Amino acid sequence: MKTPTQYLITIAVSALLASVLNLAAVFILQQFGLIATADTDMKNLPYGFAVAFNLVLALMSFPVFFNLTPRVKANVFSSAASFFLLPLLAMLSLSLAMEEDGWSAALFCLPYFIILLVFFIRSRRDIHQASRQPGQR
């Protein structure tokens, strides 16, 4: 059974890895002249957006702690909702709020969701393995 500390580590690692991937992507896009080409003070704003999106998603991931309750942990749908529902709603609202650049908001959020999906699959596998071992409940 996962502890609250393990879930906090999952959220922190997901946000950190996604932020690093997003910052690398912004750097590459800037080097190719695809974004932030104007010579203004706002040239580095995409870096701030990349990190801010991941921080918002990390904060919205706190319902993952519902997986500590047996009722949520036992149901795959409830478990998936606790992992993804609030971050997905945050991503959609951020994408819609940006109107013209909504696709970039979705792209900034994509690494976080991929990493969170890996942790979700690993969590479900651990739960499944724990339920198959009769002596450990």
C-alpha positions as CSV (number, residue, x, y, z in Angstrom):
1,M,0.0,0.0,0.0
2,K,1.3,3.4,-0.9
3,T,1.8,6.0,1.7
4,P,1.0,9.8,1.5
5,T,4.7,10.4,1.2
6,Q,5.0,8.1,-1.9
7,Y,2.1,10.0,-3.5
8,L,3.8,13.3,-2.8
9,I,6.9,12.0,-4.4
10,T,4.9,10.9,-7.4
11,I,3.4,14.3,-7.9
12,A,6.8,16.1,-7.4
13,V,8.6,13.8,-9.7
14,S,5.9,14.1,-12.4
15,A,6.0,17.9,-12.2
16,L,9.8,18.0,-12.2
17,L,10.3,15.7,-15.1
18,A,7.5,17.4,-17.1
19,S,9.0,20.8,-16.4
20,V,12.4,19.7,-17.6
21,L,10.9,18.3,-20.8
22,N,8.9,21.4,-21.4
23,L,11.9,23.7,-20.8
24,A,14.0,21.7,-23.2
25,A,11.2,21.8,-25.8
26,V,10.9,25.6,-25.4
27,F,14.6,26.0,-25.7
28,I,14.7,23.9,-28.9
29,L,11.7,25.8,-30.4
30,Q,13.4,29.1,-29.6
31,Q,16.6,28.0,-31.2
32,F,14.8,27.2,-34.4
33,G,13.0,30.5,-34.3
34,L,9.5,29.0,-34.1
35,I,8.5,30.8,-30.9
36,A,9.5,34.0,-29.1
37,T,11.3,35.5,-32.1
38,A,10.7,39.2,-31.2
39,D,13.5,41.0,-29.4
40,T,11.5,42.2,-26.4
41,D,11.5,41.7,-22.6
42,M,8.9,39.0,-23.0
43,K,11.1,36.7,-25.0
44,N,11.6,34.3,-22.2
45,L,7.9,34.2,-21.2
46,P,7.4,30.7,-22.7
47,Y,9.8,29.3,-20.1
48,G,7.6,30.7,-17.3
49,F,4.4,29.4,-18.9
50,A,6.0,25.9,-19.2
51,V,6.8,25.8,-15.5
52,A,3.6,27.4,-14.4
53,F,1.5,24.9,-16.3
54,N,3.2,22.0,-14.6
55,L,2.9,23.6,-11.2
56,V,-0.8,24.1,-11.7
57,L,-1.2,20.5,-12.8
58,A,0.8,19.3,-9.8
59,L,-1.5,21.2,-7.5
60,M,-4.5,19.8,-9.2
61,S,-3.1,16.3,-8.7
62,F,-3.6,16.2,-5.0
63,P,-6.9,14.1,-5.3
64,V,-4.5,11.2,-6.0
65,F,-4.6,10.9,-2.2
66,F,-8.1,9.4,-2.6
67,N,-6.3,6.2,-3.7
68,L,-5.4,5.7,0.0
69,T,-9.0,4.8,0.7
70,P,-9.9,1.2,-0.1
71,R,-13.1,2.1,-2.0
72,V,-11.3,4.3,-4.5
73,K,-8.3,2.0,-4.8
74,A,-10.5,-1.0,-5.6
75,N,-12.3,0.6,-8.5
76,V,-10.1,1.3,-11.6
77,F,-12.4,4.1,-12.8
78,S,-12.4,5.9,-9.5
79,S,-8.6,5.5,-9.2
80,A,-8.1,6.9,-12.7
81,A,-10.5,9.8,-11.9
82,S,-8.5,10.6,-8.8
83,F,-5.3,10.7,-10.9
84,F,-6.4,12.5,-14.0
85,L,-9.8,14.2,-13.7
86,L,-8.8,17.5,-12.0
87,P,-5.5,17.9,-14.0
88,L,-7.5,17.2,-17.2
89,L,-10.0,19.9,-16.3
90,A,-7.2,22.3,-15.5
91,M,-5.6,21.6,-18.9
92,L,-8.8,22.1,-20.7
93,S,-9.6,25.4,-19.0
94,L,-6.1,26.7,-19.6
95,S,-6.3,25.7,-23.2
96,L,-9.6,27.4,-23.7
97,A,-8.5,30.5,-21.9
98,M,-5.6,31.0,-24.3
99,E,-7.9,31.1,-27.3
100,E,-5.4,31.3,-30.2
101,D,-2.6,29.4,-28.5
102,G,-4.7,26.7,-26.9
103,W,-2.7,24.0,-28.6
104,S,0.5,25.2,-26.9
105,A,-1.2,24.9,-23.5
106,A,-2.2,21.3,-24.3
107,L,1.4,20.6,-25.5
108,F,2.9,22.0,-22.3
109,C,0.6,19.7,-20.3
110,L,1.2,16.6,-22.4
111,P,4.5,15.5,-20.7
112,Y,2.9,15.8,-17.3
113,F,0.0,13.5,-18.4
114,I,2.4,11.0,-19.9
115,I,4.5,10.7,-16.8
116,L,1.4,10.6,-14.6
117,L,0.0,7.8,-16.8
118,V,3.2,5.8,-16.2
119,F,2.8,6.3,-12.4
120,F,-0.9,5.3,-12.6
121,I,-0.1,2.1,-14.5
122,R,2.6,1.3,-12.0
123,S,0.2,2.0,-9.1
124,R,-2.5,-0.2,-10.6
125,R,0.1,-3.0,-11.1
126,D,1.2,-2.7,-7.5
127,I,-2.4,-2.9,-6.3
128,H,-3.1,-5.9,-8.5
129,Q,0.1,-7.7,-7.2
130,A,-0.8,-6.9,-3.6
131,S,-4.3,-8.4,-4.0
132,R,-2.9,-11.6,-5.5
133,Q,-0.6,-12.2,-2.4
134,P,-2.9,-13.7,0.2
135,G,-0.6,-13.2,3.3
136,Q,-0.1,-9.4,2.8
137,R,-3.2,-7.4,3.6
